[in-house]
Amino acid sequence: MEKKADAATNRFLFQVKELNHVLEAEKSCRTDLEMYVAVLNTQKSVLQEDAEKLRRELHEVCHKLELERQQHNQLKHTWQRANDQFLESQRLLMRDMQRIENVLSSEQLRQVEEMKKKDQEEEERLSQVRDFQEEDGGDNTEPLEDYLGMSVEEYHTNHSTHGSVHSLDTEVVAGSPSDPYKDNLRRVQSTDSLGSSLSSQQALGGHNHKAKSASNLDESDFGPLVSAECGATTDSSFGETMSVSSIKLTASHFLLTKDQEKAIKAMTPEQEETASLLSSISQAPDAAYLPPAGYRLVSDTEWNLLQQEVKNAGRKLGRRCDMCSNYEKQLQAIQGQEADTRDQVKKLQVMLRQANDHLDRTMMEKQNLEDSINMGNEENAAKVSALTQRVQESETLLCTLQQAFSEAKRKTQEQMVVLVKSREQVAEELSRLQRDNESLQGKHRLHVELQQQEDFQMPSTVQELQSLVFQCREDMVALRTSADHMEEKLKAEILFLKEQIQAEQCLKENLEETLQLEIEGCKEEIGESGDRLRRPFSDDWLFCLQQLGFSEYKCYDKISKTLHIKSDLIGFTCSVHIDQEV
């Protein structure tokens, strides 16, 4: 039974060790998984922060793009207004050119053609010089070209002004008998205004020639734009072009719509009034007043004011427009910023897409890891529950075995006690019988010896028999009295001995309890000292162990002495009982 209990206990301890090993392995695995999950959470937080940062940057870029779009729209409207203003100024300039053309004579037109040819030759020469400089690859071509252009423009302006005045003077001297009134009217409207208008147109052409980048603008965004290579236009009905340096006064160089051309070419009320006046004069030339040749029909003040207005208009038209140049620079800067912003937006979108892909992969890996962790936890939980159930069953079996072992031990101890008691009783009975036998044998021998020693004679008469019986009776009474007295004395002694035995028993029990406590204390000290025996022994520990062994030896000696005294008392009590029975 004890072997079975020990085997069951060993199996249970082995299972418990295996369970502890499995739990330790699971604990280490769970720690590793928690650490990996923490690392993944950290990476997730970092990626989320990066994604949030990219999102904020993208939002800022979108906001900046929206602001730039608004600024672009505002600049578009501004350019549209500037274009409308420029078209209006061109329309006014074309109207002035029409007026000038109307007052020019045939000689002046011929001189203009000659100037045109000279300008074309000069332009060809300048283009050759420019091509030669471009072939040389120098960076100083533009300043030289500007210088040459300005010098040529000044020369032609002075030349044209001088030519126009000279032509008018010659006409004043020579006169024209065919249409004197018309010639005088033309003289009133032109003379020096021709030179100033041409110089203003040349200045405007030089300014617009430097702003060639405006021709690269999108026509769909800013509407019909005026080409940067042309400075002024003339009506197509004139069929003539005035060119100084790089200025080409052709209507074909303007990118105008039909409505704009119609608005520009339409006759103004002043032109209609002049046309009606000319028609009336041509219909009735004889009835009109013909002033002398070379005289003006207006006053000097009006003439000077007209010339001053023409000069001011030329200066205004030839002046460089700061607003347009600023708008052009702003537009170029905004276009560059918009291109950079679009590149940045594309890069940020690519980075955001990559970050989202990486985040999706990380989330997928995390989800797979969480699923595997959950599956592992479920499997481990099932294993732990099964092992816990087995442990509970083992504990129940162990408790049952312990109870059965304790019950069997108790029954065995009871049987041992009963057997020991029966053995003691049999031994006592045997010793008593032996003593009785010995006493009986001794008494018989003593009686035989006494009978043999005494010279007993049987009575021969009745009187002798009666006296012998009477004497025997007296002896019996004396013996009975002495026996009663001895019995009382022995009873008193027996009571005293019983009390003494009880006292000894109590003392023995107390001594046993004390010794048991001392033994338990010694066992505990021995167990504690056994744990410490792994360390190197010292003299103190050896002395303590010797003292413990000596005290244990003394306890066992006391117990043996007590048991010996108890056995002596029991033997003495048995002998007293035997003597009493005898």
C-alpha positions as CSV (number, residue, x, y, z in Angstrom):
1,M,0.0,0.0,0.0
2,E,2.8,2.4,0.9
3,K,4.6,1.5,-2.3
4,K,1.5,2.3,-4.4
5,A,1.1,5.6,-2.5
6,D,4.8,6.5,-3.1
7,A,4.5,5.6,-6.8
8,A,1.3,7.7,-7.2
9,T,3.1,10.6,-5.4
10,N,6.1,10.3,-7.7
11,R,3.9,10.3,-10.8
12,F,2.0,13.3,-9.5
13,L,5.3,15.1,-8.8
14,F,6.6,14.2,-12.2
15,Q,3.4,15.6,-13.8
16,V,3.6,18.7,-11.7
17,K,7.2,19.2,-12.9
18,E,6.2,18.7,-16.5
19,L,3.3,21.2,-16.0
20,N,5.7,23.7,-14.5
21,H,8.1,23.3,-17.4
22,V,5.2,23.8,-19.9
23,L,4.0,26.9,-18.0
24,E,7.5,28.3,-17.9
25,A,7.9,27.8,-21.7
26,E,4.5,29.4,-22.3
27,K,5.4,32.3,-20.0
28,S,8.6,32.9,-21.9
29,C,6.8,32.6,-25.3
30,R,4.1,35.0,-24.1
31,T,6.8,37.5,-22.9
32,D,8.4,37.3,-26.3
33,L,5.1,37.8,-28.0
34,E,4.2,40.8,-25.8
35,M,7.6,42.3,-26.5
36,Y,7.1,41.8,-30.3
37,V,3.6,43.3,-30.1
38,A,5.0,46.2,-28.2
39,V,7.6,46.7,-30.9
40,L,4.9,46.5,-33.6
41,N,2.8,49.0,-31.6
42,T,5.8,51.3,-31.5
43,Q,6.3,51.0,-35.2
44,K,2.6,51.5,-35.8
45,S,2.6,54.7,-33.7
46,V,5.7,55.9,-35.6
47,L,4.1,55.1,-39.0
48,Q,0.9,56.8,-37.9
49,E,2.9,59.9,-36.8
50,D,4.7,59.9,-40.2
51,A,1.4,59.4,-42.0
52,E,-0.2,62.2,-39.9
53,K,2.8,64.4,-40.6
54,L,2.6,63.6,-44.4
55,R,-1.2,64.3,-44.2
56,R,-0.6,67.6,-42.5
57,E,2.1,68.5,-45.1
58,L,-0.2,67.4,-47.9
59,H,-3.0,69.5,-46.4
60,E,-0.6,72.5,-46.2
61,V,0.5,71.9,-49.7
62,C,-3.1,71.7,-50.9
63,H,-3.9,74.9,-49.0
64,K,-0.9,76.6,-50.5
65,L,-1.9,75.3,-53.9
66,E,-5.4,76.6,-53.4
67,L,-4.0,80.0,-52.3
68,E,-1.7,80.0,-55.4
69,R,-4.7,79.1,-57.5
70,Q,-6.6,82.0,-56.1
71,Q,-3.7,84.3,-56.6
72,H,-3.4,82.9,-60.1
73,N,-7.0,83.7,-60.8
74,Q,-6.6,87.1,-59.3
75,L,-3.5,87.6,-61.5
76,K,-5.4,86.3,-64.4
77,H,-8.1,88.9,-63.9
78,T,-5.5,91.5,-63.4
79,W,-3.7,90.5,-66.7
80,Q,-7.1,90.5,-68.3
81,R,-7.7,94.0,-67.2
82,A,-4.2,95.0,-68.2
83,N,-4.7,93.4,-71.6
84,D,-8.0,95.2,-72.0
85,Q,-6.3,98.4,-71.1
86,F,-3.5,97.7,-73.5
87,L,-5.9,96.9,-76.3
88,E,-7.7,100.2,-75.5
89,S,-4.4,102.1,-75.7
90,Q,-3.6,100.3,-79.0
91,R,-7.0,101.2,-80.3
92,L,-6.4,104.8,-79.4
93,L,-3.0,104.6,-81.0
94,M,-4.4,103.1,-84.1
95,R,-7.0,105.9,-84.2
96,D,-4.2,108.4,-84.0
97,M,-2.3,106.6,-86.7
98,Q,-5.4,106.8,-88.9
99,R,-5.6,110.5,-88.3
100,I,-1.9,110.9,-89.1
101,E,-2.3,108.8,-92.3
102,N,-5.2,110.9,-93.3
103,V,-3.2,114.1,-93.2
104,L,-0.1,112.7,-94.9
105,S,0.5,113.7,-98.5
106,S,1.8,111.6,-101.3
107,E,5.3,113.0,-100.9
108,Q,5.2,112.2,-97.2
109,L,4.0,108.7,-97.9
110,R,6.8,108.3,-100.4
111,Q,9.3,109.5,-97.7
112,V,7.7,107.0,-95.3
113,E,8.3,104.2,-97.8
114,E,11.9,105.2,-98.2
115,M,12.3,105.3,-94.4
116,K,10.6,101.9,-94.3
117,K,13.2,100.5,-96.7
118,K,16.0,102.1,-94.8
119,D,14.6,100.6,-91.6
120,Q,14.4,97.2,-93.2
121,E,18.0,97.4,-94.3
122,E,19.0,98.6,-90.8
123,E,17.0,95.8,-89.3
124,E,18.7,93.2,-91.6
125,R,22.0,94.6,-90.6
126,L,21.2,94.4,-86.9
127,S,19.8,90.8,-87.4
128,Q,23.1,89.8,-89.0
129,V,25.1,91.4,-86.2
130,R,22.8,89.6,-83.7
131,D,23.2,86.3,-85.4
132,F,27.0,86.8,-85.5
133,Q,27.0,87.6,-81.8
134,E,24.8,84.5,-81.0
135,E,27.3,82.4,-82.9
136,D,30.1,83.8,-80.8
137,G,28.0,82.8,-77.7
138,G,28.8,85.9,-75.7
139,D,26.5,87.1,-72.9
140,N,26.9,90.7,-73.8
141,T,24.7,90.5,-76.9
142,E,21.6,91.8,-75.3
143,P,23.2,95.0,-74.0
144,L,24.8,95.7,-77.3
145,E,21.6,95.0,-79.2
146,D,19.7,97.3,-76.9
147,Y,22.3,100.0,-77.4
148,L,22.2,99.6,-81.1
149,G,18.4,99.5,-81.1
150,M,18.2,102.7,-79.1
151,S,20.7,104.5,-81.3
152,V,19.0,103.5,-84.4
153,E,15.6,104.4,-82.9
154,E,16.8,107.8,-81.9
155,Y,18.3,108.3,-85.4
156,H,15.1,107.3,-87.2
157,T,13.0,109.3,-84.8
158,N,15.0,112.4,-85.5
159,H,15.2,111.6,-89.2
160,S,11.4,111.0,-89.4
161,T,10.7,114.1,-87.6
162,H,13.0,116.1,-89.8
163,G,11.6,114.5,-92.9
164,S,8.0,115.2,-92.0
165,V,8.8,118.8,-91.2
166,H,10.8,119.1,-94.4
167,S,8.1,117.6,-96.4
168,L,5.5,119.9,-95.0
169,D,7.7,122.9,-95.6
170,T,8.3,121.9,-99.2
171,E,4.6,121.5,-99.6
172,V,3.9,124.9,-98.1
173,V,6.4,126.4,-100.5
174,A,5.4,124.4,-103.6
175,G,1.7,124.0,-102.8
176,S,-0.8,121.7,-104.4
177,P,-3.3,123.2,-106.7
178,S,-5.4,120.2,-106.9
179,D,-6.8,120.1,-103.3
180,P,-5.5,123.0,-101.3
181,Y,-8.1,122.8,-98.6
182,K,-7.6,119.1,-98.0
183,D,-3.8,119.6,-97.8
184,N,-4.2,122.4,-95.4
185,L,-6.5,120.3,-93.2
186,R,-4.0,117.5,-93.2
187,R,-1.3,119.9,-92.2
188,V,-3.4,121.1,-89.3
189,Q,-3.8,117.5,-88.0
190,S,-0.2,116.3,-88.5
191,T,3.3,118.0,-88.9
192,D,5.3,117.4,-85.7
193,S,2.8,114.9,-84.3
194,L,4.1,112.3,-86.8
195,G,7.6,112.3,-85.3
196,S,6.4,112.2,-81.7
197,S,3.9,109.4,-82.4
198,L,6.6,107.4,-84.2
199,S,9.1,107.9,-81.4
200,S,6.4,106.8,-78.8
201,Q,5.6,103.7,-80.9
202,Q,9.3,102.9,-81.1
203,A,9.7,103.3,-77.4
204,L,6.7,101.1,-76.8
205,G,8.1,98.5,-79.2
206,G,11.4,98.5,-77.4
207,H,9.7,97.9,-74.1
208,N,7.6,95.1,-75.3
209,H,10.5,93.6,-77.1
210,K,12.1,92.9,-73.7
211,A,9.0,91.2,-72.4
212,K,8.9,88.3,-74.8
213,S,8.2,85.9,-72.1
214,A,4.6,87.1,-72.0
215,S,4.0,85.4,-75.3
216,N,4.4,82.0,-73.6
217,L,1.3,82.5,-71.6
218,D,-1.7,80.3,-72.2
219,E,-4.3,82.0,-74.3
220,S,-7.1,80.0,-72.7
221,D,-6.3,81.4,-69.3
222,F,-5.6,85.1,-70.1
223,G,-7.7,85.5,-73.3
224,P,-6.3,86.9,-76.5
225,L,-2.9,88.5,-75.7
226,V,-0.9,91.0,-77.7
227,S,2.3,89.7,-79.1
228,A,5.4,90.9,-77.2
229,E,7.3,91.4,-80.5
230,C,5.1,94.1,-81.8
231,G,4.7,97.6,-80.4
232,A,1.8,99.2,-82.4
233,T,-0.6,98.5,-85.2
234,T,-2.0,100.2,-88.2
235,D,-5.2,99.7,-90.0
236,S,-5.1,97.0,-92.6
237,S,-6.7,99.3,-95.1
238,F,-3.6,101.5,-95.0
239,G,-1.4,98.6,-96.4
240,E,1.7,100.2,-95.0
241,T,4.0,99.5,-92.2
242,M,6.3,101.8,-90.1
243,S,9.3,99.9,-88.7
244,V,12.1,101.3,-86.7
245,S,14.8,98.9,-85.4
246,S,12.9,95.8,-84.0
247,I,9.5,97.5,-84.1
248,K,7.1,96.1,-86.8
249,L,3.9,98.0,-87.0
250,T,1.8,95.3,-88.7
251,A,-1.6,94.3,-87.7
252,S,-0.8,90.7,-88.4
253,H,1.5,90.6,-85.3
254,F,-1.4,91.2,-82.9
255,L,-3.3,88.2,-81.8
256,L,-6.7,89.9,-81.7
257,T,-10.1,88.5,-82.0
258,K,-12.6,89.6,-84.6
259,D,-14.6,91.6,-82.1
260,Q,-11.5,93.4,-80.9
261,E,-10.4,94.1,-84.5
262,K,-13.8,95.4,-85.3
263,A,-13.8,97.6,-82.2
264,I,-10.4,98.9,-83.1
265,K,-11.1,99.4,-86.8
266,A,-14.5,100.9,-86.2
267,M,-14.8,104.6,-87.0
268,T,-15.1,106.9,-84.1
269,P,-17.6,109.8,-84.0
270,E,-14.7,112.2,-84.8
271,Q,-13.7,110.1,-87.8
272,E,-17.3,110.0,-89.0
273,E,-17.5,113.8,-88.7
274,T,-14.2,114.2,-90.5
275,A,-15.4,111.9,-93.3
276,S,-18.6,113.7,-93.7
277,L,-16.8,117.0,-93.8
278,L,-14.4,115.7,-96.4
279,S,-17.2,114.3,-98.5
280,S,-19.0,117.6,-98.3
281,I,-15.8,119.4,-99.3
282,S,-15.1,117.0,-102.2
283,Q,-18.7,117.4,-103.5
284,A,-18.6,121.3,-103.4
285,P,-15.0,122.4,-103.7
286,D,-15.8,125.6,-105.4
287,A,-18.2,126.8,-102.7
288,A,-15.7,126.1,-99.9
289,Y,-13.4,128.8,-98.5
290,L,-9.9,128.1,-99.8
291,P,-7.3,129.6,-97.5
292,P,-3.9,130.4,-98.9
293,A,-1.4,127.5,-99.2
294,G,0.6,126.9,-96.1
295,Y,-1.8,128.4,-93.6
296,R,-3.5,126.6,-90.7
297,L,-7.1,126.5,-90.0
298,V,-6.7,126.5,-86.2
299,S,-5.1,128.8,-83.7
300,D,-1.5,128.5,-82.5
301,T,-2.7,127.7,-78.9
302,E,-4.8,124.8,-80.1
303,W,-2.0,123.7,-82.4
304,N,0.5,123.7,-79.6
305,L,-1.9,121.9,-77.2
306,L,-2.5,119.3,-79.9
307,Q,1.3,118.8,-80.3
308,Q,1.8,118.6,-76.5
309,E,-1.0,116.1,-76.2
310,V,0.5,114.0,-79.0
311,K,3.9,114.1,-77.3
312,N,2.5,113.2,-73.9
313,A,0.5,110.3,-75.4
314,G,3.7,109.1,-77.1
315,R,5.7,109.3,-73.9
316,K,2.9,107.5,-72.1
317,L,2.8,104.8,-74.7
318,G,6.6,104.4,-74.9
319,R,7.0,104.3,-71.1
320,R,7.8,101.0,-69.6
321,C,4.7,99.6,-67.6
322,D,6.0,98.7,-64.2
323,M,2.7,97.0,-63.3
324,C,3.0,94.7,-66.4
325,S,6.6,93.9,-65.6
326,N,5.8,93.2,-62.0
327,Y,2.8,91.1,-63.1
328,E,5.0,89.2,-65.5
329,K,7.7,88.5,-62.8
330,Q,5.0,87.5,-60.3
331,L,3.4,85.2,-62.9
332,Q,6.7,83.6,-63.7
333,A,7.5,83.2,-60.0
334,I,4.0,81.8,-59.3
335,Q,4.3,79.4,-62.3
336,G,7.7,78.2,-60.9
337,Q,6.3,77.8,-57.4
338,E,3.2,76.0,-58.9
339,A,5.5,73.6,-60.7
340,D,7.6,73.0,-57.6
341,T,4.4,72.6,-55.6
342,R,3.1,70.1,-58.0
343,D,6.3,68.2,-57.9
344,Q,6.2,68.3,-54.1
345,V,2.6,67.1,-54.1
346,K,3.5,64.2,-56.4
347,K,6.4,63.3,-54.2
348,L,4.3,63.6,-51.0
349,Q,1.5,61.5,-52.7
350,V,4.1,58.8,-53.6
351,M,5.5,58.9,-50.0
352,L,2.0,58.8,-48.6
353,R,1.1,55.9,-50.8
354,Q,4.3,54.1,-49.8
355,A,3.6,54.8,-46.1
356,N,0.0,53.6,-46.5
357,D,1.2,50.4,-48.2
358,H,3.8,49.9,-45.4
359,L,1.1,50.6,-42.8
360,D,-1.3,48.1,-44.5
361,R,1.4,45.5,-44.6
362,T,2.3,46.1,-40.9
363,M,-1.4,46.0,-39.9
364,M,-1.8,42.7,-41.9
365,E,1.3,41.3,-40.2
366,K,0.0,42.5,-36.8
367,Q,-3.4,41.0,-37.5
368,N,-1.8,37.7,-38.5
369,L,0.4,37.8,-35.4
370,E,-2.6,38.6,-33.2
371,D,-4.5,35.7,-34.8
372,S,-1.6,33.3,-34.2
373,I,-1.3,34.6,-30.7
374,N,-5.0,34.2,-30.1
375,M,-4.9,30.6,-31.5
376,G,-1.8,29.9,-29.4
377,N,-3.5,31.4,-26.3
378,E,-6.6,29.2,-27.0
379,E,-4.5,26.1,-27.5
380,N,-2.5,26.9,-24.4
381,A,-5.6,27.7,-22.4
382,A,-7.1,24.3,-23.5
383,K,-3.8,22.6,-22.5
384,V,-3.7,24.5,-19.2
385,S,-7.3,23.6,-18.5
386,A,-6.7,19.9,-19.4
387,L,-3.5,19.9,-17.2
388,T,-5.4,21.7,-14.4
389,Q,-8.2,19.1,-14.7
390,R,-5.5,16.4,-14.6
391,V,-3.9,18.1,-11.6
392,Q,-7.2,18.3,-9.8
393,E,-7.8,14.6,-10.6
394,S,-4.3,13.8,-9.4
395,E,-4.9,15.8,-6.2
396,T,-8.2,14.0,-5.7
397,L,-6.5,10.7,-6.2
398,L,-3.7,11.7,-3.9
399,C,-6.2,12.8,-1.2
400,T,-8.0,9.5,-1.6
401,L,-4.7,7.6,-1.4
402,Q,-3.7,9.6,1.6
403,Q,-7.0,8.9,3.3
404,A,-6.8,5.2,2.4
405,F,-3.2,5.2,3.6
406,S,-4.0,6.9,6.8
407,E,-7.0,4.7,7.4
408,A,-4.9,1.6,6.7
409,K,-2.2,2.9,8.9
410,R,-4.6,3.6,11.7
411,K,-6.2,0.2,11.3
412,T,-2.7,-1.4,11.3
413,Q,-1.7,0.6,14.3
414,E,-4.9,-0.5,16.1
415,Q,-4.3,-4.1,15.1
416,M,-0.7,-3.7,16.3
417,V,-1.9,-2.3,19.6
418,V,-4.4,-5.1,20.0
419,L,-1.7,-7.7,19.1
420,V,0.8,-6.1,21.5
421,K,-1.8,-6.1,24.2
422,S,-2.8,-9.7,23.5
423,R,0.9,-10.6,23.4
424,E,1.5,-8.8,26.7
425,Q,-1.6,-10.6,28.2
426,V,-0.4,-13.9,26.9
427,A,3.1,-13.2,28.3
428,E,1.7,-12.1,31.6
429,E,-0.5,-15.2,31.7
430,L,2.4,-17.4,30.9
431,S,4.6,-15.7,33.5
432,R,1.8,-16.0,36.0
433,L,1.3,-19.7,35.2
434,Q,5.0,-20.2,35.5
435,R,5.1,-18.5,38.8
436,D,2.0,-20.5,40.0
437,N,3.6,-23.7,38.9
438,E,6.9,-22.8,40.6
439,S,5.1,-21.7,43.8
440,L,2.9,-24.8,43.7
441,Q,5.9,-27.0,43.2
442,G,7.8,-25.3,46.0
443,K,4.9,-25.5,48.4
444,H,4.4,-29.1,47.5
445,R,8.0,-29.9,48.2
446,L,7.9,-27.8,51.3
447,H,4.8,-29.7,52.4
448,V,6.3,-33.0,51.6
449,E,9.5,-32.1,53.4
450,L,7.5,-30.9,56.4
451,Q,5.5,-34.0,56.4
452,Q,8.6,-36.1,56.2
453,Q,10.3,-34.1,58.9
454,E,7.4,-34.2,61.3
455,D,6.7,-37.4,63.1
456,F,2.9,-37.4,62.5
457,Q,1.0,-40.1,64.0
458,M,-2.6,-40.8,63.2
459,P,-4.9,-40.6,66.2
460,S,-6.1,-43.9,67.4
461,T,-8.9,-42.8,69.5
462,V,-11.8,-40.5,68.9
463,Q,-10.7,-38.0,71.6
464,E,-7.3,-37.7,70.0
465,L,-9.0,-37.2,66.7
466,Q,-11.3,-34.5,68.1
467,S,-8.4,-32.7,69.8
468,L,-6.5,-32.9,66.5
469,V,-9.5,-31.5,64.6
470,F,-9.9,-28.8,67.2
471,Q,-6.3,-27.9,66.9
472,C,-6.5,-27.8,63.1
473,R,-9.6,-25.6,63.3
474,E,-7.8,-23.2,65.6
475,D,-4.8,-23.2,63.2
476,M,-7.2,-22.6,60.2
477,V,-8.9,-19.7,62.1
478,A,-5.5,-18.2,62.9
479,L,-4.4,-18.6,59.3
480,R,-7.6,-17.1,58.0
481,T,-7.2,-14.1,60.3
482,S,-3.6,-13.7,59.3
483,A,-4.7,-14.1,55.7
484,D,-7.4,-11.5,56.0
485,H,-5.0,-9.1,57.7
486,M,-2.4,-9.8,54.9
487,E,-5.1,-9.3,52.3
488,E,-6.1,-5.9,53.7
489,K,-2.4,-5.0,53.9
490,L,-1.9,-6.2,50.3
491,K,-5.0,-4.3,49.1
492,A,-3.7,-1.1,50.7
493,E,-0.3,-1.7,49.1
494,I,-2.0,-2.5,45.8
495,L,-4.0,0.8,45.9
496,F,-0.9,2.7,46.8
497,L,1.0,1.0,44.0
498,K,-1.9,1.7,41.6
499,E,-1.8,5.4,42.5
500,Q,1.9,5.4,42.2
501,I,1.6,3.6,38.8
502,Q,-1.0,6.2,37.6
503,A,1.3,9.0,38.8
504,E,4.1,7.3,36.9
505,Q,1.9,7.0,33.9
506,C,1.0,10.7,34.0
507,L,4.6,11.5,34.4
508,K,5.5,9.2,31.6
509,E,2.8,10.8,29.3
510,N,4.0,14.3,30.2
511,L,7.6,13.2,29.6
512,E,6.6,11.6,26.3
513,E,4.8,14.8,25.2
514,T,7.8,16.8,26.3
515,L,10.2,14.4,24.6
516,Q,8.0,14.4,21.4
517,L,8.0,18.2,21.3
518,E,11.8,18.1,21.8
519,I,12.1,15.5,19.1
520,E,10.0,17.6,16.7
521,G,12.1,20.6,17.5
522,C,15.2,18.6,17.0
523,K,13.9,17.3,13.7
524,E,13.2,20.9,12.6
525,E,16.6,21.9,13.7
526,I,18.0,18.9,11.9
527,G,16.1,19.8,8.7
528,E,17.3,23.4,8.9
529,S,20.8,22.2,9.6
530,G,20.4,19.8,6.7
531,D,19.7,22.7,4.4
532,R,22.8,24.4,5.7
533,L,24.9,21.3,5.4
534,R,25.4,22.2,1.7
535,R,27.7,25.0,2.9
536,P,31.1,24.1,4.3
537,F,30.9,22.8,7.9
538,S,32.4,24.9,10.7
539,D,33.3,23.9,14.2
540,D,30.2,25.6,15.6
541,W,27.9,23.6,13.3
542,L,29.7,20.4,14.2
543,F,29.3,21.2,17.9
544,C,25.6,22.0,17.4
545,L,25.1,18.7,15.6
546,Q,26.9,16.8,18.4
547,Q,24.8,18.6,21.0
548,L,21.7,17.7,19.0
549,G,22.8,14.1,18.7
550,F,23.6,14.0,22.4
551,S,20.2,15.5,23.4
552,E,18.5,13.0,21.1
553,Y,20.5,10.2,22.7
554,K,19.5,11.4,26.2
555,C,15.8,11.5,25.1
556,Y,16.0,8.0,23.9
557,D,17.7,7.0,27.1
558,K,15.0,8.6,29.2
559,I,12.3,6.9,27.1
560,S,14.0,3.5,27.6
561,K,14.4,4.0,31.3
562,T,10.7,5.0,31.6
563,L,9.7,1.9,29.7
564,H,11.9,-0.3,31.9
565,I,10.4,1.2,35.0
566,K,6.9,0.7,33.6
567,S,7.7,-3.0,32.8
568,D,9.1,-3.4,36.4
569,L,6.0,-1.9,37.9
570,I,3.8,-4.2,35.7
571,G,5.8,-7.2,36.8
572,F,5.6,-6.2,40.4
573,T,1.9,-5.7,40.2
574,C,1.5,-9.1,38.5
575,S,3.5,-10.8,41.3
576,V,1.4,-9.1,43.9
577,H,-1.7,-10.4,42.2
578,I,-0.2,-13.9,42.2
579,D,0.7,-13.7,45.8
580,Q,-2.8,-12.5,46.7
581,E,-4.4,-15.3,44.8
582,V,-2.2,-17.8,46.5
